[in-house]
């Protein structure tokens, strides 16, 4: 029996080559010394790999924090002051807001630590260390094993290894696959749960441009918010208590006041969510031509209805602001992704890569036997899975995501199932976890809006070219009621699910009586019918085909790394800590259009529309602009920079990532990508892939001059690395010229 080719995959990390695209790649920080240090220093970095990631001493990685599992944040003071995006902290800011005390609209700045606001269900996670555990995890795994046998062996190995570990108090262990399951790394983490809101600009700054400017440059958005980590007296994680004290970090980021220039080195450190750089062309074609267009169309309908409701009522706007942004974010991303894939000729590049792959395979009979049929197999499998994948996206987007009440109705079915299988114990256990969710859900829920979304999307579901069996009796029921609008009205009026009081009254009743009422409810019945129809017609077949594709991807990834021995591979993002590096750079997305890399406050003033929820500007900011009262935060031209562009390879999850200069100082805050470059998740192209960052000087300007929260700026360490470097250079003693000895 042949051993799994993990050895070759481990060896791949010693291959060094010139990077094809400056900025491409999401690199594991503990491998930078072997793979990237020289290249990074050739691009202008003045640090060493040890300065970035070290287990034995404080390093940059100790200032980088996973923010609530979905964003990145960073520590910027010795007292645990935490910086992240405004949109990352949006839910917390919203939870403290009301019509009378609207922190979203007015902003918030704690004048002292006593005024900092605690947050339920908010946590931040540090990386203690990262280790390659591939040898242990893949022990006993062979090429002859089936997918199920392979995974079973891996699961046993992981369980055994975790049991053998002796983590310190508060430490947790995660083991994650890389390179499609060809390699495994262990992450030792520590999580803090007492995280308090310190400051946030009004959304007229933090969300300036809102959905119109989302994914678009030039941006003029001060997308930042401030939190603080609190710990017990021993500096270890502790539940919220008034006795907790500000966390003392191993390292925090100084902030540079020198700003950026085109060509400056940029390092982005964070937790990117998910990428798929190594897909075959058949997968990219399906995403571009079938799946993305369907999801775009569904969200387009939902967004128009929600937007109309938000514009009609300020209370609704507050309730739905976060939800709308969440829906719109990926809707616009998918549009830009498709445009970028076409513009960058992603399909042509994939085909060329695959031709090279096949050509090289033909030169090695053994490898050709193992990998030669992969691309044809992918072609067949993606064609076979397409109707199931499309139906799955329709079901997820309509039934599970964009019609809010269907999610709640599905939880009622789960309660029924738990009661049937585990009696009152199972029912009450889930109910205890469900009630806090429901209480929060109804705070930001308007049945009248959801009813309209239901009618529009369910009609779309019935008319879609998807597997017919998943549609249940929707068409017949709509016809019986005289159309989808009337059908939706009837459902929402006759169901207890959209009504908070009725819901909690039912949940307070005896479990048996509550279940009987749930079983009679029309919305609960519909959710069950559609779920059962999906399970019967799609779920199993999609899962089987997707398992085959996933297994082929593991083999294809292995094959690529064996065939392209000169190539330096980086693993796809999977919400683990990564480093990406590049330079400050503008770009030209299309003919006769060029974007400079920096935007200024002047541009925000040009976009200003009084009273508009996207482009309004606070009077205080207008006054500062008129008087040019910029303090130390203007650039050499006397202008306040707001955002800048870089070539860093980022994705979702990099929101809130620090942008670090060549010396290790904070120069910006990552928050977005340009529209044309959102396809970087699948196909990075250096000519148009750009990440968008808030300039650190604008953040300081807003905190200090706009908000008057100067005490927070005093807490930070402000530096001038460029100016200091020039001074040092000027002060270097001149070398004495050697005198020639005269011949005597």
C-alpha positions as CSV (number, residue, x, y, z in Angstrom):
1,X,0.0,0.0,0.0
2,X,1.3,3.4,-0.9
3,X,1.6,6.1,1.7
4,X,-0.3,9.3,1.2
5,X,1.7,11.9,-0.6
6,X,1.9,14.2,2.4
7,X,5.7,14.1,2.3
8,X,5.8,15.7,-1.2
9,X,3.3,18.3,0.0
10,X,5.5,19.1,3.0
11,X,8.5,19.4,0.7
12,X,6.7,21.9,-1.5
13,X,7.2,24.5,1.2
14,X,10.9,24.6,0.4
15,X,10.4,25.6,-3.2
16,X,11.2,29.2,-3.8
17,X,10.3,31.2,-6.9
18,X,9.6,34.7,-8.1
19,X,6.0,35.5,-7.4
20,X,4.0,36.0,-10.6
21,X,1.8,38.8,-9.2
22,X,2.9,41.2,-6.6
23,X,0.2,40.9,-3.9
24,X,-1.1,37.4,-4.8
25,X,-1.3,34.9,-2.0
26,X,-2.7,34.4,1.5
27,X,0.3,33.0,3.4
28,X,0.6,31.2,6.7
29,X,2.6,33.5,9.0
30,X,4.7,30.7,10.5
31,X,6.0,29.8,7.1
32,X,7.1,33.3,6.0
33,X,10.7,32.8,6.8
34,X,11.0,29.8,4.5
35,X,8.8,31.1,1.7
36,X,8.3,34.9,1.7
37,X,10.8,36.8,3.8
38,X,13.3,37.5,1.0
39,X,10.6,38.6,-1.5
40,X,8.9,40.8,1.1
41,X,12.2,42.5,1.9
42,X,12.9,43.0,-1.8
43,X,9.6,44.9,-2.0
44,X,10.7,47.2,0.8
45,X,9.9,45.5,4.0
46,X,12.3,46.4,6.8
47,X,11.1,43.7,9.3
48,X,12.1,40.0,9.6
49,X,9.7,37.1,9.5
50,X,10.4,36.7,13.3
51,X,9.0,40.2,13.8
52,X,5.8,39.2,12.2
53,X,5.3,35.8,13.7
54,X,7.0,34.5,16.8
55,X,6.1,32.1,19.6
56,X,9.0,33.0,21.9
57,X,8.6,36.8,21.9
58,X,6.0,39.4,21.2
59,X,5.4,39.9,17.5
60,X,2.8,41.4,15.1
61,X,0.6,38.3,15.4
62,X,0.0,39.0,19.1
63,X,-1.7,42.3,18.1
64,X,-4.0,40.6,15.5
65,X,-7.4,39.4,16.8
66,X,-10.2,37.4,15.2
67,X,-13.3,39.6,15.9
68,X,-16.4,37.6,16.7
69,X,-15.5,34.8,14.2
70,X,-16.2,36.9,11.1
71,X,-13.9,39.9,11.0
72,X,-10.4,40.9,12.0
73,X,-9.3,43.5,14.5
74,X,-6.0,44.8,16.0
75,X,-4.8,46.1,19.3
76,X,-3.5,49.7,19.1
77,X,-2.7,50.5,22.7
78,X,-1.1,49.0,25.8
79,X,-4.6,49.0,27.4
80,X,-6.2,46.6,25.0
81,X,-7.8,49.2,22.7
82,X,-9.2,47.4,19.7
83,X,-9.7,48.8,16.2
84,X,-11.9,47.2,13.6
85,X,-14.3,48.2,10.9
86,X,-17.6,50.1,11.6
87,X,-19.4,47.4,9.6
88,X,-17.8,44.7,11.8
89,X,-19.0,46.4,15.0
90,X,-22.3,47.4,13.4
91,X,-24.4,44.8,15.2
92,X,-23.1,45.9,18.6
93,X,-23.6,49.6,17.8
94,X,-27.1,48.8,16.6
95,X,-27.9,46.8,19.7
96,X,-27.2,49.9,21.9
97,X,-29.3,52.2,19.6
98,X,-32.9,53.3,19.7
99,X,-35.0,56.0,18.1
100,X,-34.3,58.2,21.1
101,X,-30.7,57.3,21.5
102,X,-29.5,56.5,18.0
103,X,-25.8,55.6,18.2
104,X,-25.9,54.6,14.5
105,X,-26.9,58.1,13.5
106,X,-25.1,60.1,16.1
107,X,-22.1,58.0,16.9
108,X,-20.7,57.1,20.3
109,X,-17.6,58.1,22.2
110,X,-16.9,56.9,25.7
111,X,-15.4,59.7,27.7
112,X,-13.9,57.3,30.2
113,X,-13.5,53.6,30.7
114,X,-16.6,53.6,32.9
115,X,-18.7,54.7,29.9
116,X,-17.5,51.9,27.7
117,X,-20.5,49.6,26.8
118,X,-20.5,45.8,27.4
119,X,-21.8,43.6,24.6
120,X,-23.5,40.2,24.8
121,X,-22.2,37.4,22.5
122,X,-19.1,39.3,21.4
123,X,-15.7,37.6,21.6
124,X,-12.2,38.0,20.2
125,X,-9.7,35.3,19.7
126,X,-5.9,35.4,19.7
127,X,-3.5,32.9,18.1
128,X,-1.0,31.5,20.6
129,X,0.8,29.3,18.1
130,X,0.4,27.3,14.9
131,X,1.9,23.9,14.2
132,X,2.0,21.5,11.3
133,X,0.4,18.3,12.5
134,X,0.0,16.6,9.1
135,X,2.1,13.7,10.0
136,X,-0.1,12.8,13.0
137,X,-3.4,13.5,11.3
138,X,-2.6,11.6,8.1
139,X,-1.0,8.6,10.0
140,X,-2.3,5.4,8.4
141,X,-4.1,7.2,5.5
142,X,-3.4,5.6,2.1
143,X,-4.3,6.3,-1.5
144,X,-6.3,3.0,-1.6
145,X,-8.8,4.1,1.0
146,X,-12.3,5.3,0.0
147,X,-13.4,8.8,0.9
148,X,-15.3,7.6,3.9
149,X,-12.5,5.4,5.1
150,X,-10.0,8.2,4.7
151,X,-12.1,10.7,6.6
152,X,-12.8,8.2,9.4
153,X,-9.1,7.6,9.9
154,X,-8.4,11.3,9.9
155,X,-11.2,12.0,12.5
156,X,-9.8,9.2,14.7
157,X,-6.3,10.7,14.5
158,X,-7.5,14.2,15.3
159,X,-9.5,13.0,18.3
160,X,-6.5,11.0,19.6
161,X,-4.1,13.9,19.0
162,X,-6.3,16.4,20.8
163,X,-6.7,14.0,23.7
164,X,-3.0,13.7,24.0
165,X,-2.5,17.5,24.1
166,X,-2.2,19.4,27.4
167,X,-3.4,22.9,26.6
168,X,-3.0,25.6,29.3
169,X,-6.0,27.0,31.0
170,X,-8.1,29.1,28.6
171,X,-6.4,27.6,25.6
172,X,-8.4,25.9,22.9
173,X,-7.2,23.6,20.0
174,X,-8.4,23.7,16.5
175,X,-7.1,21.5,13.7
176,X,-7.9,22.5,10.2
177,X,-7.2,21.0,6.7
178,X,-5.3,22.9,4.1
179,X,-4.7,22.3,0.4
180,X,-8.0,20.5,0.1
181,X,-7.1,18.1,2.9
182,X,-3.6,17.3,1.9
183,X,-2.1,19.0,4.9
184,X,-3.2,19.9,8.4
185,X,-2.3,22.6,10.9
186,X,-3.1,23.0,14.6
187,X,-4.1,26.4,16.0
188,X,-3.8,27.0,19.7
189,X,-6.1,29.9,20.5
190,X,-7.3,32.0,23.5
191,X,-10.7,33.8,23.5
192,X,-11.8,36.9,25.5
193,X,-15.5,37.5,26.0
194,X,-15.6,40.9,27.8
195,X,-15.3,43.2,24.9
196,X,-16.7,46.7,25.2
197,X,-17.7,49.4,22.7
198,X,-15.4,52.5,23.1
199,X,-16.2,54.6,20.1
200,X,-17.9,54.7,16.7
201,X,-18.4,57.6,14.2
202,X,-21.9,58.4,13.0
203,X,-22.8,56.2,10.1
204,X,-22.7,59.4,7.9
205,X,-18.9,58.8,8.3
206,X,-18.7,55.1,9.1
207,X,-21.0,54.1,6.3
208,X,-20.6,57.2,4.0
209,X,-21.6,56.1,0.5
210,X,-23.3,53.1,2.0
211,X,-24.5,50.7,-0.7
212,X,-24.0,53.0,-3.7
213,X,-20.2,53.1,-3.0
214,X,-19.9,49.6,-1.7
215,X,-17.1,47.7,-3.6
216,X,-16.4,51.0,-5.6
217,X,-13.5,53.4,-5.7
218,X,-13.0,56.2,-5.0
219,X,-14.3,55.5,-1.5
220,X,-14.6,58.2,1.2
221,X,-15.8,56.0,4.1
222,X,-14.5,56.2,7.7
223,X,-15.2,52.5,8.2
224,X,-13.9,52.0,11.7
225,X,-15.0,51.5,15.3
226,X,-13.2,51.1,18.6
227,X,-13.6,48.5,21.3
228,X,-11.6,47.4,24.3
229,X,-10.8,44.0,25.6
230,X,-11.2,43.4,29.3
231,X,-9.6,40.6,31.4
232,X,-9.5,39.3,34.9
233,X,-6.8,40.5,37.3
234,X,-4.5,37.8,35.9
235,X,-4.9,39.2,32.4
236,X,-6.7,36.0,31.4
237,X,-10.2,35.7,29.8
238,X,-13.0,36.3,32.2
239,X,-16.8,36.7,31.9
240,X,-18.0,40.3,32.1
241,X,-17.5,41.9,35.5
242,X,-17.2,45.5,36.7
243,X,-14.0,44.3,38.4
244,X,-12.4,43.3,35.1
245,X,-9.5,45.4,33.9
246,X,-8.2,46.5,30.5
247,X,-6.2,43.7,28.8
248,X,-2.4,44.0,28.6
249,X,-1.2,42.7,25.2
250,X,2.1,41.2,24.3
251,X,2.3,43.6,21.4
252,X,0.3,46.5,20.0
253,X,0.6,48.4,16.8
254,X,2.1,51.9,16.8
255,X,0.4,54.2,14.3
256,X,2.3,56.0,11.6
257,X,1.5,59.7,10.8
258,X,3.7,59.7,7.7
259,X,1.0,58.2,5.4
260,X,1.4,56.4,2.2
261,X,2.8,57.0,-1.3
262,X,2.4,54.9,-4.4
263,X,4.8,52.0,-4.3
264,X,4.9,51.8,-0.5
265,X,5.1,48.3,1.0
266,X,1.8,47.1,2.6
267,X,1.2,44.1,4.8
268,X,-2.3,43.0,5.6
269,X,-2.7,40.6,8.6
270,X,-6.0,38.9,9.3
271,X,-8.5,36.1,9.0
272,X,-9.7,35.8,5.4
273,X,-12.8,33.7,5.1
274,X,-12.9,31.6,2.0
275,X,-11.3,31.5,-1.4
276,X,-11.1,28.9,-4.3
277,X,-8.0,29.7,-6.3
278,X,-7.4,26.2,-7.6
279,X,-10.8,25.3,-9.1
280,X,-11.0,23.7,-12.6
281,X,-12.4,25.7,-15.5
282,X,-15.7,23.7,-15.4
283,X,-16.3,25.0,-11.8
284,X,-15.5,28.6,-12.7
285,X,-17.8,28.5,-15.7
286,X,-20.7,27.2,-13.6
287,X,-20.2,29.9,-11.0
288,X,-20.0,32.6,-13.6
289,X,-22.8,31.5,-16.0
290,X,-25.3,29.7,-13.8
291,X,-25.1,30.2,-10.0
292,X,-24.1,33.8,-9.6
293,X,-26.7,35.2,-12.0
294,X,-29.5,33.3,-10.1
295,X,-28.4,34.6,-6.6
296,X,-28.0,38.1,-7.9
297,X,-31.6,38.1,-9.3
298,X,-33.0,36.7,-6.0
299,X,-31.3,39.3,-3.8
300,X,-32.1,42.1,-6.2
301,X,-35.9,41.5,-5.6
302,X,-35.5,41.2,-1.8
303,X,-33.3,44.4,-1.6
304,X,-35.8,46.6,-3.5
305,X,-38.6,45.7,-1.1
306,X,-36.5,46.2,2.0
307,X,-35.0,49.5,0.7
308,X,-38.5,50.9,0.1
309,X,-39.5,50.0,3.6
310,X,-36.3,51.6,5.1
311,X,-36.9,54.8,3.1
312,X,-40.4,55.1,4.4
313,X,-39.8,54.9,8.1
314,X,-36.7,55.9,10.3
315,X,-37.5,53.1,12.8
316,X,-37.5,50.5,10.0
317,X,-34.3,51.9,8.7
318,X,-32.6,51.3,12.1
319,X,-34.1,47.9,12.4
320,X,-33.1,46.8,8.9
321,X,-29.8,48.7,8.4
322,X,-27.6,45.8,9.3
323,X,-29.7,43.2,7.5
324,X,-29.9,45.2,4.4
325,X,-26.1,45.8,4.3
326,X,-25.6,42.0,4.8
327,X,-27.9,41.1,1.9
328,X,-26.5,43.8,-0.4
329,X,-22.9,43.1,0.3
330,X,-22.7,39.7,-1.5
331,X,-25.3,40.7,-4.1
332,X,-23.0,43.5,-5.3
333,X,-19.9,41.3,-4.8
334,X,-21.3,38.6,-7.2
335,X,-22.0,41.2,-9.8
336,X,-18.5,42.5,-9.6
337,X,-17.1,39.0,-9.5
338,X,-18.7,38.1,-12.8
339,X,-17.6,41.3,-14.4
340,X,-14.0,40.7,-13.2
341,X,-13.9,37.1,-14.3
342,X,-14.9,38.1,-17.8
343,X,-12.6,41.1,-18.0
344,X,-9.6,39.2,-16.7
345,X,-10.3,36.3,-19.1
346,X,-10.4,33.9,-16.2
347,X,-11.7,31.1,-18.4
348,X,-8.8,31.6,-20.9
349,X,-6.3,31.6,-18.1
350,X,-7.7,28.5,-16.5
351,X,-7.7,26.7,-19.9
352,X,-4.1,27.6,-20.5
353,X,-3.1,26.4,-17.0
354,X,-5.0,23.1,-17.6
355,X,-3.3,22.7,-21.0
356,X,0.1,23.1,-19.3
357,X,-1.0,20.6,-16.6
358,X,-1.9,18.0,-19.2
359,X,1.3,18.6,-21.2
360,X,3.5,18.0,-18.2
361,X,1.5,14.9,-17.2
362,X,2.1,13.3,-20.6
363,X,5.9,13.4,-19.9
364,X,5.5,11.2,-16.8
365,X,3.5,8.0,-17.4
366,X,3.0,7.3,-13.6
367,X,1.5,10.8,-13.0
368,X,-0.5,10.7,-16.1
369,X,-2.2,7.5,-15.0
370,X,-3.1,9.0,-11.6
371,X,-4.0,12.6,-12.7
372,X,-4.7,12.4,-16.5
373,X,-8.5,11.9,-16.3
374,X,-9.1,14.5,-13.6
375,X,-10.2,17.4,-15.8
376,X,-12.6,15.2,-17.9
377,X,-14.0,13.8,-14.6
378,X,-14.6,17.3,-13.3
379,X,-16.4,18.2,-16.6
380,X,-18.8,15.3,-16.2
381,X,-19.4,15.9,-12.5
382,X,-20.1,19.6,-12.7
383,X,-22.5,19.0,-15.6
384,X,-24.2,16.4,-13.4
385,X,-24.4,18.5,-10.3
386,X,-25.5,21.7,-12.0
387,X,-29.3,21.3,-11.6
388,X,-28.9,20.3,-8.0
389,X,-26.5,23.2,-7.3
390,X,-28.8,25.7,-8.9
391,X,-31.8,24.3,-7.0
392,X,-29.8,24.4,-3.8
393,X,-28.9,28.1,-4.3
394,X,-32.5,28.9,-4.9
395,X,-33.6,27.1,-1.8
396,X,-30.9,28.6,0.4
397,X,-31.4,32.1,-0.9
398,X,-35.2,32.1,-0.8
399,X,-36.3,29.7,1.9
400,X,-33.4,29.9,4.3
401,X,-32.0,33.4,4.0
402,X,-34.1,36.2,2.5
403,X,-37.5,35.3,3.8
404,X,-36.8,35.8,7.5
405,X,-39.9,34.1,9.0
406,X,-39.1,30.8,7.2
407,X,-36.0,30.5,9.4
408,X,-38.1,30.9,12.6
409,X,-40.7,28.5,11.2
410,X,-38.0,25.9,10.6
411,X,-37.0,26.2,14.3
412,X,-40.5,25.2,15.2
413,X,-40.1,22.0,13.2
414,X,-36.9,21.4,15.0
415,X,-38.7,21.7,18.3
416,X,-41.3,19.1,17.1
417,X,-38.5,16.7,16.0
418,X,-36.7,17.0,19.4
419,X,-39.9,16.5,21.3
420,X,-40.7,13.4,19.2
421,X,-37.2,11.9,19.7
422,X,-36.2,13.2,23.2
423,X,-39.4,14.2,24.9
424,X,-39.7,17.3,27.1
425,X,-36.0,17.2,27.9
426,X,-34.9,17.7,24.3
427,X,-37.7,20.2,23.7
428,X,-36.9,22.4,26.7
429,X,-33.1,22.2,26.1
430,X,-33.5,23.7,22.6
431,X,-36.2,26.1,23.7
432,X,-33.8,27.6,26.3
433,X,-31.3,28.3,23.6
434,X,-33.9,29.5,21.1
435,X,-35.7,32.1,23.3
436,X,-32.8,34.6,23.4
437,X,-32.4,34.3,19.7
438,X,-36.2,35.0,19.1
439,X,-36.1,37.9,21.5
440,X,-33.4,39.5,19.5
441,X,-35.0,38.5,16.2
442,X,-38.3,40.2,16.8
443,X,-36.6,43.5,17.9
444,X,-35.6,44.0,14.3
445,X,-38.4,42.3,12.5
446,X,-41.3,43.8,10.5
447,X,-43.9,41.3,9.3
448,X,-45.3,43.7,6.7
449,X,-41.9,43.9,4.9
450,X,-41.2,40.1,5.2
451,X,-44.7,39.4,3.8
452,X,-43.9,41.3,0.7
453,X,-40.5,39.6,0.3
454,X,-42.3,36.2,0.8
455,X,-44.8,36.9,-2.0
456,X,-42.1,38.1,-4.4
457,X,-39.5,35.4,-3.8
458,X,-41.9,32.5,-3.6
459,X,-43.4,33.4,-6.9
460,X,-39.8,33.5,-8.3
461,X,-39.2,30.0,-6.7
462,X,-42.2,28.5,-8.4
463,X,-41.3,30.0,-11.8
464,X,-37.6,29.1,-11.7
465,X,-36.0,26.5,-13.9
466,X,-35.1,24.2,-11.0
467,X,-36.0,20.7,-9.9
468,X,-39.8,20.7,-9.8
469,X,-40.1,18.4,-6.8
470,X,-38.7,21.1,-4.4
471,X,-41.6,23.5,-5.0
472,X,-44.2,21.5,-3.1
473,X,-47.8,22.9,-3.3
474,X,-46.8,26.5,-3.6
475,X,-48.2,27.1,-7.1
476,X,-51.5,25.4,-6.2
477,X,-51.9,27.3,-2.9
478,X,-51.1,30.7,-4.6
479,X,-53.7,30.0,-7.3
480,X,-56.3,29.0,-4.7
481,X,-55.8,32.3,-2.8
482,X,-55.8,34.4,-6.0
483,X,-52.1,35.1,-6.3
484,X,-48.9,35.2,-4.2
485,X,-49.7,38.5,-2.6
486,X,-53.0,37.2,-1.2
487,X,-51.5,33.9,-0.3
488,X,-48.7,35.6,1.7
489,X,-51.3,37.8,3.4
490,X,-53.3,34.8,4.5
491,X,-50.3,32.9,5.8
492,X,-49.0,35.8,7.8
493,X,-52.4,36.6,9.3
494,X,-53.2,33.0,10.3
495,X,-49.8,32.1,11.7
496,X,-48.5,32.7,15.2
497,X,-44.9,32.8,13.9
498,X,-44.7,36.4,12.8
499,X,-46.1,37.6,16.1
500,X,-43.7,37.9,19.1
501,X,-46.4,37.8,21.8
502,X,-48.1,34.8,20.3
503,X,-44.8,33.1,19.9
504,X,-43.7,33.5,23.5
505,X,-47.1,32.7,24.8
506,X,-47.0,29.4,22.9
507,X,-43.5,28.6,24.1
508,X,-44.6,29.1,27.7
509,X,-47.3,26.5,27.4
510,X,-46.9,22.8,28.1
511,X,-44.7,21.2,25.4
512,X,-47.3,18.8,24.2
513,X,-49.9,21.5,23.8
514,X,-47.3,23.8,22.1
515,X,-46.4,21.0,19.6
516,X,-50.0,20.4,18.7
517,X,-50.4,24.2,17.9
518,X,-47.2,24.2,15.8
519,X,-48.3,21.2,13.8
520,X,-51.5,23.1,12.8
521,X,-49.7,26.4,11.9
522,X,-49.7,27.1,8.1
523,X,-46.2,28.7,8.1
524,X,-44.7,25.9,10.1
525,X,-46.4,23.4,7.8
526,X,-45.0,25.1,4.7
527,X,-41.5,25.3,6.1
528,X,-41.6,21.5,6.8
529,X,-43.1,20.7,3.4
530,X,-40.4,22.7,1.6
531,X,-37.7,21.2,3.7
532,X,-38.9,17.7,3.2
533,X,-39.2,18.3,-0.6
534,X,-35.7,19.7,-0.7
535,X,-34.3,16.7,1.3
536,X,-36.2,14.2,-1.0
537,X,-35.2,15.8,-4.3
538,X,-31.9,17.5,-3.9
539,X,-30.0,17.0,-0.6
540,X,-28.8,13.5,-0.9
541,X,-27.9,13.6,-4.6
542,X,-26.1,17.0,-4.2
543,X,-24.2,15.7,-1.2
544,X,-23.1,12.6,-3.1
545,X,-21.9,14.5,-6.1
546,X,-20.3,17.2,-4.0
547,X,-18.4,14.5,-2.1
548,X,-17.0,13.1,-5.3
549,X,-16.0,16.6,-6.5
550,X,-14.4,17.4,-3.1
551,X,-12.4,14.2,-3.2
552,X,-11.3,14.9,-6.8
553,X,-10.2,18.4,-5.7
554,X,-7.9,16.9,-3.1
555,X,-6.3,14.7,-5.7
556,X,-6.2,17.6,-8.3
557,X,-4.5,19.9,-5.7
558,X,-2.0,17.1,-5.0
559,X,-1.4,16.8,-8.7
560,X,-0.9,20.5,-9.3
561,X,1.7,20.6,-6.5
562,X,3.6,17.7,-8.0
563,X,3.4,18.8,-11.6
564,X,4.3,22.5,-11.1
565,X,7.3,22.0,-8.9
566,X,8.6,25.5,-9.5
567,X,5.4,27.1,-8.3
568,X,5.0,28.4,-4.7
569,X,1.5,27.4,-3.6
570,X,-0.5,29.2,-0.9
571,X,-3.5,27.5,0.7
572,X,-7.0,28.7,0.1
573,X,-8.4,30.9,2.8
574,X,-10.4,29.1,5.5
575,X,-10.8,31.7,8.3
576,X,-7.3,31.1,9.7
577,X,-4.6,33.6,10.3
578,X,-2.9,34.8,7.1
579,X,-0.5,37.4,5.8
580,X,-0.8,39.1,2.4
581,X,1.7,41.6,1.1
582,X,1.7,44.1,-1.7
583,X,2.1,47.8,-2.5
584,X,0.1,51.0,-2.6
585,X,-1.1,51.2,-6.3
586,X,-3.8,52.7,-8.4
587,X,-5.4,50.9,-11.3
588,X,-7.2,51.2,-14.7
589,X,-10.4,49.1,-14.7
590,X,-11.4,50.0,-18.3
591,X,-10.4,52.1,-21.3
592,X,-9.6,55.7,-20.5
593,X,-10.3,55.3,-16.8
594,X,-7.6,55.4,-14.2
595,X,-7.9,55.6,-10.4
596,X,-5.2,57.3,-8.3
597,X,-4.4,55.3,-5.1
598,X,-5.5,57.9,-2.6
599,X,-8.9,59.6,-2.0
600,X,-9.3,62.8,0.1
601,X,-11.8,64.6,2.2
602,X,-12.3,66.9,-0.7
603,X,-14.0,64.0,-2.6
604,X,-16.4,63.4,0.3
605,X,-17.5,67.0,0.2
606,X,-18.0,66.7,-3.6
607,X,-20.4,63.7,-3.0
608,X,-22.2,65.5,-0.1
609,X,-26.1,65.5,-0.5
610,X,-27.8,67.1,2.5
611,X,-30.2,64.8,4.3
612,X,-29.4,61.8,2.1
613,X,-28.9,58.6,4.1
614,X,-25.9,57.6,2.0
615,X,-24.2,60.9,1.3
616,X,-25.0,63.3,4.2
617,X,-22.1,64.8,6.1
618,X,-22.2,65.9,9.8
619,X,-22.0,69.7,10.3
620,X,-19.0,69.4,12.5
621,X,-17.0,67.7,9.7
622,X,-18.1,70.3,7.2
623,X,-16.9,73.0,9.6
624,X,-13.6,71.4,10.0
625,X,-13.2,71.2,6.3
626,X,-14.2,74.9,5.8
627,X,-11.7,76.1,8.4
628,X,-9.1,73.5,7.3
629,X,-8.7,72.6,11.0
630,X,-6.9,69.3,10.3
631,X,-4.3,69.3,13.1
632,X,-1.4,66.9,12.4
633,X,-3.5,64.6,10.2
634,X,-3.2,66.4,6.8
635,X,-0.6,65.2,4.2
636,X,2.2,67.3,2.8
637,X,-0.3,69.0,0.4
638,X,-2.5,70.1,3.2
639,X,-5.3,67.6,2.5
640,X,-6.8,65.0,4.7
641,X,-6.5,61.5,3.1
642,X,-9.5,59.1,3.6
643,X,-8.8,55.9,1.7
644,X,-6.1,54.3,-0.3
645,X,-5.6,51.2,-2.6
646,X,-3.2,48.3,-2.5
647,X,-2.4,45.1,-4.3
648,X,-3.0,42.9,-1.3
649,X,-4.9,39.7,-1.8
650,X,-7.9,40.0,0.5
651,X,-11.4,38.6,0.9
652,X,-14.3,38.5,3.4
653,X,-12.9,38.1,6.9
654,X,-10.2,40.6,6.1
655,X,-12.6,43.3,7.1
656,X,-10.9,45.1,9.9
657,X,-7.5,43.8,9.1
658,X,-4.6,46.1,9.9
659,X,-2.6,47.5,7.0
660,X,1.0,47.6,8.2
661,X,4.0,49.5,6.8
662,X,7.5,48.3,6.1
663,X,8.5,49.0,9.7
664,X,5.5,47.3,11.5
665,X,3.4,50.3,12.1
666,X,-0.3,50.7,11.4
667,X,-1.0,52.9,8.3
668,X,-4.6,51.9,7.5
669,X,-7.6,49.6,8.1
670,X,-8.7,47.2,5.4
671,X,-12.5,47.2,4.7
672,X,-13.3,46.5,1.0
673,X,-12.1,45.5,-2.5
674,X,-12.7,47.2,-5.8
675,X,-15.7,45.9,-7.7
676,X,-13.7,44.8,-10.7
677,X,-11.4,42.8,-8.4
678,X,-13.9,40.9,-6.3
679,X,-13.2,37.8,-8.5
680,X,-9.8,37.6,-6.7
681,X,-11.5,34.8,-4.6
682,X,-11.3,32.7,-7.7
683,X,-8.8,34.4,-10.0
684,X,-6.4,37.0,-8.7
685,X,-5.3,39.4,-11.4
686,X,-2.7,42.0,-10.4
687,X,-3.9,44.5,-13.0
688,X,-7.3,45.1,-11.4
689,X,-7.4,43.3,-8.0
690,X,-7.2,46.0,-5.3
691,X,-8.1,46.2,-1.7
692,X,-9.5,49.4,-0.2
693,X,-8.2,50.7,3.2
694,X,-9.1,53.6,5.5
695,X,-6.0,55.8,6.0
696,X,-5.0,55.7,9.7
697,X,-4.7,59.5,9.6
698,X,-8.3,59.9,8.8
699,X,-9.2,57.6,11.7
700,X,-7.2,59.7,14.1
701,X,-8.6,62.9,12.6
702,X,-12.2,61.8,13.2
703,X,-11.4,60.5,16.8
704,X,-9.4,63.6,17.7
705,X,-10.7,66.7,15.8
706,X,-14.2,65.6,15.0
707,X,-15.2,63.6,18.1
708,X,-12.9,65.4,20.6
709,X,-11.9,62.0,22.0
710,X,-8.3,63.1,22.3
711,X,-7.9,60.9,25.4
712,X,-8.0,57.9,23.1
713,X,-5.4,59.3,20.8
714,X,-3.1,60.0,23.8
715,X,-3.5,56.3,24.6
716,X,-2.0,55.3,21.3
717,X,1.6,55.5,20.2
718,X,2.1,57.8,17.2
719,X,5.3,57.5,15.1
720,X,7.0,59.0,12.1
721,X,9.0,56.1,10.5
722,X,9.7,57.9,7.2
723,X,10.8,61.1,8.8
724,X,12.9,59.2,11.4
725,X,14.5,57.2,8.6
726,X,15.5,60.3,6.7
727,X,17.0,61.9,9.9
728,X,19.0,58.8,10.6
729,X,20.2,58.7,7.0
730,X,21.2,62.4,7.1
731,X,23.1,61.9,10.4
732,X,25.2,59.0,9.1
733,X,28.9,60.0,9.2
734,X,30.6,60.5,5.9
735,X,33.2,57.9,5.1
736,X,36.7,59.4,5.0
737,X,38.5,59.1,1.7
738,X,41.6,57.1,1.8
739,X,44.7,59.3,1.1
740,X,47.1,58.1,-1.5
741,X,50.6,57.7,-0.1
742,X,53.0,59.8,-2.1
743,X,56.0,58.0,-3.4
744,X,59.1,59.2,-1.8
